[in-house]
Amino acid sequence: MAGGEQERTDFQAPFALSMMICDAVHIDPGTGKAFILGCFGSIGAERFPAMHPHMAVFAEITDCRGKTPFQVRVVDVDEQCEPIAEMITDVEMPDPLAIGMLMVQLAGMVFPAPGEYRVQLFSGDAPLMERRLLLMLLPGSSKDEPSDDRNSGEGD
């Protein structure tokens, strides 16, 4: 670059203040406030593999500089398998001191077995936050037949 200027190649990751797993997020058009609907940390299923039709991930973020990339992933606890779900999005924030909202909808997730999973938030390659998500076999159920689970939060 001319004049001894150096190209900026370092990336300062944003900071995640919070992250919630829920059924849906509603943003009030008048106030801009977020309403988090149906928070959960576990899913009960009658059998496995279990299909969970949809969930939302809501995060509050800060220290963003302009258009910032984010990735939300759902993975098994040991990350031995391909991700259950992945979503990439950008958030535009002109002021790094501002607190912004990140909302992602995930659909059609198939969990192969009961156990511990993680919902992870990244910006670029930088991990920002993760939440535990437990998949549990409901009492009296069989774990060997496919399930179309529609009951998020059972067993909480």
Secondary structure, DSSP 8 states (H G I E B T S, - for coil): -GGG----------EEEEEEEESEEEE-TTT--EEEES--SEEEESSSSEEEEEEEEEEEEE---EEEEEEEEEEETT--S--SEEEEEEEEES-TTS-EEEEEEEEEEEE-SSEEEEEEEEETTEEEEEEEEEEEE-TT--SSS-EE---BTTT-
